[in-house]
Amino acid sequence: MVEFYDTTLRDGSQAEGVAFSVEDKLIIIEVLDELGIRYIEGGYPGSNPKDIEFFKRAKDMALKTATIVPFGSTRYPTYAPDADPNLAALLDTGARTVTIFGKSWGLHATDVLRVTTDENLELIESSVKYLVENGREVIYDAEHFFDGYADDSEYAVETLRAAAAGGAKCLVLCDTNGGRLPLEIQQGVKAAMSALPLPIGIHAHNDAGMGAANSVLAVQAGANHVQGTFNGYGERCGNANLAAIIPTIQLKLGIDCISDEQLQGITGVSRLISELANLPHDERQPYVGRSAFAHKGGLHTDAIRKNRLTYEHIVPEKVGNTQRILVSDQAGRGTIMKKIEKEYPNYDKNSPQVLELFNRLKELENEGYQYEAAEASFELLTRKVFNGYESFFERLGFRVIIEKFTDHSIRSEATVKVTTPDGATTHTAADGDGPVNALDTALRKALEQFYPALQTVRLIDYKVRVLDTKAGTGSKVRVLIEASDGEINWRTVGVSENIISASYEALIDSFEYKLYKEEDSVKKIQPNVL
């Protein structure tokens, strides 16, 4: 059995261009838990207010399989363990399992920590021991282990013995610089396993393009704990990509790590994390990229139609992906069925409604929509196709004015026209801190008197993605909005060349979703225009 340890929220967030809000982190934890990840590294407590808030909120999460783990270092050389602020911050999270890293390379002990190699061993052992004595389960990350092993193999192993003497439950060997080759990884793992009776893990970076390969080879050498990030996010060239490692270990090595059903969710998880990171999804990623099982013309297309094994190394549906024949694009209904089967169990992939939904999704995808992180918009779209869903109000138009004054202040004013449940056209206006806030306020003025439930809805996150950077300021943008009513959160999407229009569309869907969820207690109207 191999256990997976995800560090997307800590190591992954150190990547250039990646930043997760507290809300993003909580969403990611939920999907990683559903996927069957054993440990989720939440961040570096005490390092910044965002991580402090995150660990406070994460305490209340009811998780099925995952354990949320704070990350820190061995104590500072100038502090005793019980006076060290880093160790105290780890304990303050209340987490049962904690991870700390220490130096395995003599160069780092002498040149970075400015201690002797013997003093470094004492730092490791005393730090682990202090956490264990305070009731914590400790995962020890041996930073720069493979570089240290190449420099002085005996000392590198001795640092592991120090962590083991302190009571660590798992020793993780780190290729922190990401420059070691597979056979070097194999040698280091075998040496650690022969020297110590504890479980051995691998934490690989991707600076030589070997992160996933080194992780898989470490498992083949006997490691049973694998750390990595989704989509390979991480500092410099990134970390080992769990979206590639998990299916490889499960499907290629035949080691059961998560259930088959959970594995089918890995593509959706990968895409969701890309969306929350506000980055384009790498469509050429193994297993989870849109191009991973795409075939275009010629001999490949002919062969794949006759026998998919000719050009596909696994069945794509096992990882939640689909085969795509680019000249006709006739694939993907099975994935849609997986998404809707609970609510619509009496349909199959040849049902007219499923075909219509499939075609609608393909059209919208071509326009720039993505629904992996906008489940509320997807649910509304599905309801329209399957149930003839009727809107709760009719949108007639909007206008936004932005003014800048001589004192450099900026004012946004929005006006909206909607048809209300009594059939009257309401024309409202409102000021706002920005154009989206003004639109939000104007819509509320028009609708809350008829739908008081909207008073509880608050926008809690807002992301914009440029879809075609070559088009410059004329590019389409995708707006992702997250809203909450204090009990549940939901996300909606809008796409347009006009950022205000895209935002308005996502806002409309957000209000509609709330009303749809409360439809037994609100009155619907028949719209004239969708």
C-alpha positions in Angstrom: 0.0 0.0 0.0 1.3 3.5 -0.9 0.0 6.6 0.8 -0.1 9.9 -0.9 0.8 13.2 0.7 -0.3 16.4 -1.2 1.6 19.6 -0.7 -0.1 21.7 -3.4 -1.3 24.2 -0.8 2.2 24.8 0.6 4.9 23.7 -1.8 2.6 24.2 -4.8 1.7 27.7 -3.8 5.4 28.7 -3.9 5.2 28.4 -7.7 5.5 31.6 -9.6 2.0 32.9 -10.4 0.2 30.6 -8.0 -1.7 32.0 -5.0 -4.6 30.3 -3.1 -7.0 32.1 -0.9 -8.2 30.5 2.3 -11.5 29.6 0.6 -9.5 28.0 -2.3 -7.6 25.9 0.2 -10.7 24.6 1.9 -12.3 23.7 -1.5 -9.1 21.9 -2.6 -9.0 19.9 0.7 -12.5 18.7 0.2 -11.8 17.3 -3.3 -8.5 15.8 -2.3 -10.2 14.1 0.6 -12.8 12.7 -1.8 -10.0 11.5 -4.0 -8.5 9.5 -1.1 -5.4 11.5 -0.4 -4.0 10.4 3.0 -2.2 13.6 4.0 -2.8 17.2 2.9 -0.1 19.8 3.8 -2.0 23.0 4.6 0.8 25.5 4.9 3.4 27.0 7.2 1.6 28.1 10.4 2.9 31.3 12.0 4.5 32.5 8.7 1.6 34.7 7.6 -2.0 35.6 8.7 -3.6 33.7 5.9 -2.1 30.4 7.0 -3.0 31.1 10.6 -6.7 31.7 9.6 -6.6 28.6 7.4 -5.6 26.3 10.2 -8.3 27.8 12.5 -11.0 27.1 9.9 -9.6 23.7 8.8 -10.1 22.4 12.4 -13.8 22.1 11.8 -13.7 20.2 8.5 -15.2 16.7 8.6 -12.9 14.7 6.4 -13.3 11.0 5.4 -9.7 9.9 4.7 -7.4 12.9 4.8 -5.4 14.4 7.7 -4.5 18.1 7.4 -0.8 18.6 8.2 1.1 21.8 9.2 4.6 22.2 7.9 7.6 23.6 9.7 11.3 23.2 10.3 13.6 21.9 13.0 14.2 24.4 15.9 16.4 27.4 15.4 19.9 26.8 16.8 19.5 29.6 19.3 16.3 28.3 20.8 15.6 25.3 23.1 12.7 23.2 21.7 10.2 24.5 24.3 11.0 28.1 23.4 11.1 27.7 19.6 8.4 29.8 17.9 8.3 27.5 14.9 7.6 24.4 16.9 5.1 26.3 19.0 3.2 27.3 15.9 3.0 23.7 14.8 1.6 22.7 18.2 -0.8 25.6 18.2 -2.6 24.3 15.1 -3.9 21.4 17.2 -3.1 19.0 14.3 -2.4 15.4 15.3 0.2 14.9 12.6 2.9 17.5 11.8 5.7 17.6 9.3 9.1 19.2 9.9 12.2 19.3 7.7 15.8 19.2 8.6 19.2 19.3 6.9 20.7 16.1 5.4 23.6 17.7 3.7 26.6 18.9 5.7 27.0 21.9 3.4 23.6 23.2 4.5 24.3 22.6 8.2 27.6 24.5 8.0 26.9 27.2 5.4 23.1 27.9 6.0 22.4 27.0 9.6 26.0 27.9 10.6 26.2 24.9 13.0 28.5 21.9 13.1 27.3 18.6 11.6 27.0 17.1 15.1 24.9 20.1 16.2 22.7 19.6 13.2 22.0 16.0 14.3 21.0 17.3 17.8 18.7 19.9 16.2 16.9 17.1 14.3 16.5 14.7 17.2 15.5 17.2 19.8 12.9 18.9 17.5 11.2 15.6 16.6 11.4 14.4 20.2 9.8 17.6 21.5 6.8 17.3 19.1 6.4 13.6 19.9 6.5 14.2 23.6 3.7 16.7 23.0 1.5 14.0 21.5 2.2 14.7 17.8 2.8 12.1 15.1 5.9 13.4 13.1 6.6 13.0 9.4 10.3 14.0 8.9 11.3 15.5 5.6 15.0 15.0 5.0 15.8 18.1 2.9 18.5 17.7 0.2 18.8 14.0 1.2 20.0 12.8 -2.2 22.5 15.7 -2.6 23.7 15.0 0.9 24.0 11.3 0.1 26.1 12.0 -2.9 28.4 14.2 -0.9 28.6 12.1 2.3 26.4 9.0 2.3 27.2 8.1 5.9 26.2 11.5 7.3 23.0 11.7 5.2 21.9 8.4 6.7 22.9 9.5 10.2 20.5 12.5 9.9 17.7 9.9 9.3 18.8 8.0 12.4 18.6 11.2 14.4 15.0 11.8 13.3 14.2 8.1 14.1 15.7 8.4 17.5 13.4 11.4 18.2 10.4 9.3 17.3 9.5 10.2 13.7 6.9 7.9 12.2 8.0 8.3 8.6 11.3 9.4 6.9 10.8 11.3 3.7 13.8 11.6 1.4 13.8 14.8 -0.5 15.4 15.7 -3.9 15.0 19.3 -3.0 17.1 20.7 -5.9 15.3 18.3 -8.3 18.6 17.4 -10.1 19.1 13.8 -9.2 18.6 10.9 -11.7 16.5 7.8 -11.2 19.2 5.4 -10.4 20.6 7.8 -7.8 17.1 7.9 -6.2 16.9 4.2 -6.2 20.3 3.8 -4.5 19.4 6.4 -1.8 16.0 4.8 -1.1 17.5 1.3 -0.7 20.3 2.6 1.6 17.7 4.3 3.8 15.5 1.2 3.9 18.4 -1.1 4.8 19.6 1.3 7.6 16.3 2.0 9.3 13.1 0.0 10.0 10.7 3.0 9.5 8.5 3.7 6.5 10.4 5.6 3.8 8.9 8.3 1.6 9.9 10.4 -1.5 9.6 14.1 -2.1 10.9 15.0 -5.6 11.2 18.2 -7.5 11.2 18.5 -11.2 14.2 20.6 -12.1 15.7 17.9 -14.4 12.2 16.8 -15.6 12.5 13.6 -13.5 10.1 14.4 -10.6 7.4 11.8 -11.5 9.9 9.2 -12.7 12.0 9.5 -9.5 8.9 9.2 -7.4 7.7 6.0 -9.2 11.2 4.5 -9.1 11.3 5.2 -5.4 8.1 3.2 -4.9 9.6 0.4 -7.0 12.6 0.5 -4.6 10.4 0.1 -1.6 9.1 3.6 -0.6 5.5 3.6 0.5 4.9 7.3 1.1 4.8 9.7 -1.9 4.7 13.5 -1.7 3.9 15.8 -4.6 1.6 18.5 -5.9 -1.3 18.5 -8.4 -0.4 19.7 -11.9 3.3 19.7 -10.7 3.0 23.2 -9.2 6.0 24.3 -7.2 9.0 26.5 -6.9 11.3 26.8 -10.0 10.3 23.9 -12.3 7.8 22.5 -9.9 7.2 19.4 -7.9 6.5 15.8 -8.8 3.0 15.7 -10.3 0.6 13.6 -8.3 -1.9 13.7 -11.3 0.7 11.6 -13.1 2.1 9.6 -10.2 -1.1 8.3 -8.7 -2.5 6.7 -11.9 1.0 5.3 -12.8 1.4 3.6 -9.4 -2.2 2.4 -9.5 -2.5 1.3 -13.1 1.1 0.5 -14.1 2.5 -1.0 -10.9 -0.8 -2.5 -9.8 -0.6 -1.1 -6.3 -4.0 -0.3 -4.9 -3.8 3.2 -3.4 -7.3 4.6 -3.9 -10.5 3.1 -5.2 -11.3 2.8 -8.9 -14.2 5.3 -8.5 -11.8 7.8 -6.8 -9.3 7.4 -9.6 -12.0 8.4 -12.1 -12.2 11.8 -10.3 -8.5 12.7 -10.8 -9.0 14.6 -14.1 -11.7 16.7 -12.5 -9.6 17.4 -9.5 -6.6 18.4 -11.6 -8.8 20.8 -13.6 -10.5 22.3 -10.6 -7.1 23.1 -9.0 -5.9 24.8 -12.2 -9.0 26.9 -12.2 -8.7 27.9 -8.5 -5.0 28.7 -9.1 -6.3 31.0 -11.9 -3.9 29.3 -14.4 -4.7 27.6 -17.8 -4.9 23.8 -17.4 -1.9 22.1 -19.1 -3.8 20.1 -21.7 -0.8 18.0 -22.5 -0.4 16.6 -19.0 -0.3 12.8 -18.9 -3.6 11.2 -17.9 -5.5 14.4 -17.1 -4.8 16.7 -20.0 -7.5 17.2 -22.7 -4.9 16.1 -25.3 -3.8 13.0 -23.4 -6.1 10.8 -25.4 -6.7 13.0 -28.4 -6.1 11.6 -31.9 -6.0 13.6 -35.1 -6.4 12.2 -38.6 -4.4 9.7 -40.6 -3.3 6.3 -39.5 -3.7 7.0 -35.8 -7.4 7.8 -36.2 -8.1 4.8 -38.3 -6.3 2.5 -35.9 -7.9 3.9 -32.7 -11.4 3.3 -34.2 -10.5 -0.3 -34.8 -8.8 -1.0 -31.5 -8.2 1.7 -28.9 -5.2 -0.2 -27.5 -3.2 0.7 -30.6 -2.5 4.3 -29.5 -3.8 4.5 -25.9 -1.7 3.1 -23.0 -4.7 3.0 -20.7 -8.5 3.3 -20.9 -9.0 7.1 -20.5 -12.3 6.7 -18.6 -10.3 5.0 -15.7 -8.9 8.5 -14.9 -12.0 10.4 -15.7 -10.8 11.5 -19.1 -12.2 10.7 -22.6 -10.9 9.7 -26.0 -11.2 12.4 -28.6 -11.1 12.0 -32.3 -10.3 15.5 -33.3 -11.7 15.4 -36.8 -15.2 14.5 -35.4 -14.9 15.0 -31.6 -17.4 12.1 -30.9 -16.5 11.3 -27.3 -17.4 12.5 -23.8 -21.0 11.4 -23.1 -19.8 8.8 -20.6 -18.2 11.6 -18.6 -21.4 13.6 -18.6 -23.3 10.6 -17.4 -21.0 10.2 -14.5 -21.8 13.8 -13.5 -25.6 13.6 -13.7 -26.3 9.9 -13.0 -27.4 10.5 -9.4 -30.0 13.1 -10.2 -31.0 11.6 -13.5 -30.7 7.8 -13.1 -33.1 6.8 -15.8 -31.1 8.2 -18.7 -28.3 6.7 -20.7 -25.7 8.3 -23.0 -28.0 7.9 -26.0 -30.9 9.8 -24.5 -31.9 12.9 -26.4 -31.4 15.1 -23.3 -27.9 13.7 -22.8 -27.1 14.3 -26.5 -28.4 17.9 -26.3 -26.4 18.6 -23.1 -23.3 17.1 -24.7 -23.7 19.3 -27.7 -24.4 22.4 -25.6 -21.3 21.8 -23.5 -19.1 21.4 -26.6 -20.4 24.6 -28.0 -19.9 26.4 -24.7 -16.4 24.9 -24.3 -15.5 26.3 -27.7 -16.6 29.7 -26.5 -14.3 29.5 -23.4 -16.6 28.1 -20.7 -15.2 25.6 -18.2 -17.5 24.0 -15.7 -15.1 21.9 -13.5 -14.9 24.8 -11.0 -18.4 26.2 -11.7 -20.7 23.4 -10.6 -23.6 25.7 -10.0 -23.6 27.0 -13.6 -23.4 23.4 -14.8 -26.3 22.3 -12.6 -28.4 25.2 -14.0 -27.5 24.3 -17.6 -28.4 20.6 -16.9 -31.8 21.7 -15.4 -32.6 23.8 -18.5 -31.9 20.8 -20.8 -33.6 18.1 -18.7 -36.4 19.9 -17.0 -37.2 23.0 -19.1 -35.9 25.1 -16.3 -37.6 28.6 -16.2 -35.8 31.6 -14.9 -37.0 33.4 -11.8 -36.6 36.8 -13.5 -36.1 38.1 -17.0 -33.0 40.1 -17.6 -33.6 43.0 -20.1 -30.3 44.9 -20.0 -27.7 46.7 -18.0 -25.4 49.6 -18.2 -22.3 50.5 -16.2 -20.7 54.0 -15.9 -17.3 54.5 -14.4 -16.3 58.1 -13.5 -12.9 59.5 -12.3 -13.0 62.8 -10.5 -10.5 65.6 -10.0 -9.7 64.3 -6.5 -8.7 61.0 -8.1 -11.6 59.1 -6.6 -13.5 56.7 -8.9 -17.2 56.0 -8.8 -19.0 53.1 -10.5 -22.7 53.3 -11.2 -24.8 50.4 -12.6 -28.3 50.4 -13.9 -30.2 47.2 -14.6 -33.6 46.3 -16.2 -35.4 43.1 -15.1 -38.9 41.8 -15.3 -40.2 41.0 -11.8 -42.6 38.3 -10.8 -45.6 40.6 -11.1 -44.8 41.2 -14.8 -43.6 44.7 -14.3 -40.3 46.0 -15.7 -38.1 47.4 -12.9 -35.3 49.8 -13.7 -32.8 50.2 -10.8 -29.5 52.0 -10.3 -26.8 51.7 -7.7 -23.3 52.9 -6.9 -20.5 50.5 -6.0 -16.8 50.3 -5.1 -16.3 48.9 -8.6 -18.4 47.9 -11.6 -19.1 44.4 -10.3 -20.1 45.6 -6.9 -22.4 48.2 -8.5 -24.1 45.6 -10.7 -24.5 43.3 -7.7 -26.1 46.1 -5.7 -28.4 47.2 -8.5 -29.7 43.6 -9.1 -30.4 43.2 -5.4 -32.4 46.4 -5.3 -34.6 45.0 -8.1 -35.0 41.5 -6.8 -34.7 41.3 -3.0 -38.2 42.7 -2.5 -39.6 39.7 -4.3 -36.9 37.1 -3.3 -35.8 37.9 0.3 -33.6 34.8 0.2 -31.1 36.7 -1.9 -30.3 38.9 1.1 -28.1 36.1 2.5 -26.0 35.8 -0.6 -22.6 37.2 -0.5 -19.8 37.2 -3.1 -16.7 35.7 -1.4 -14.3 35.2 -4.4 -13.9 36.6 -7.9 -11.4 35.4 -10.5 -10.7 36.5 -14.0 -8.8 34.5 -16.6 -7.7 35.9 -20.0 -8.4 33.1 -22.6 -6.4 34.3 -25.5 -3.4 36.4 -24.6 -2.6 36.9 -28.3 -5.8 39.0 -28.7 -4.5 41.5 -26.2 -7.2 43.7 -24.7 -9.7 42.3 -27.1 -9.4 38.8 -25.7 -12.3 36.9 -24.2 -12.2 36.5 -20.4 -13.6 33.9 -18.1 -15.0 35.1 -14.8 -15.4 32.7 -11.9 -17.5 33.8 -9.0 -17.9 32.1 -5.7 -20.9 33.0 -3.5 -22.2 31.9 -0.1 -25.4 32.1 1.9 -23.6 31.3 5.1 -24.4 27.6 4.9 -23.2 26.5 1.5 -20.8 27.9 -1.2 -21.3 27.7 -4.9 -19.4 28.8 -8.0 -20.6 30.2 -11.3 -19.0 31.2 -14.6 -19.4 33.8 -17.3 -17.5 34.3 -20.6 -17.3 37.4 -22.8 -14.9 39.8 -24.6 -16.3 42.3 -22.1 -15.2 41.7 -18.5 -18.3 43.4 -17.2 -20.6 41.3 -19.3 -18.9 38.1 -18.2 -19.2 39.2 -14.6 -22.9 40.0 -15.0 -23.5 36.6 -16.4 -21.8 34.9 -13.5 -23.7 37.1 -11.1 -27.0 36.2 -12.7 -26.2 32.5 -12.5 -25.2 32.9 -8.8 -28.6 34.5 -7.9 -30.5 32.0 -10.1 -28.8 29.1 -8.3 -29.8 30.4 -4.9 -33.4 30.7 -6.0 -33.3 27.3 -7.7 -32.2 25.7 -4.4 -35.0 27.5 -2.6 -37.6 27.1 -5.4 -40.2 25.6 -3.1 -40.4 28.9 -1.2 -40.2 31.3 -4.1 -42.4 32.1 -7.1 -41.1 31.6 -10.6 -42.1 33.6 -13.7 -42.1 32.7 -17.4 -39.2 34.5 -19.1 -39.5 35.9 -22.6 -35.7 36.2 -23.2 -33.0 33.8 -21.8 
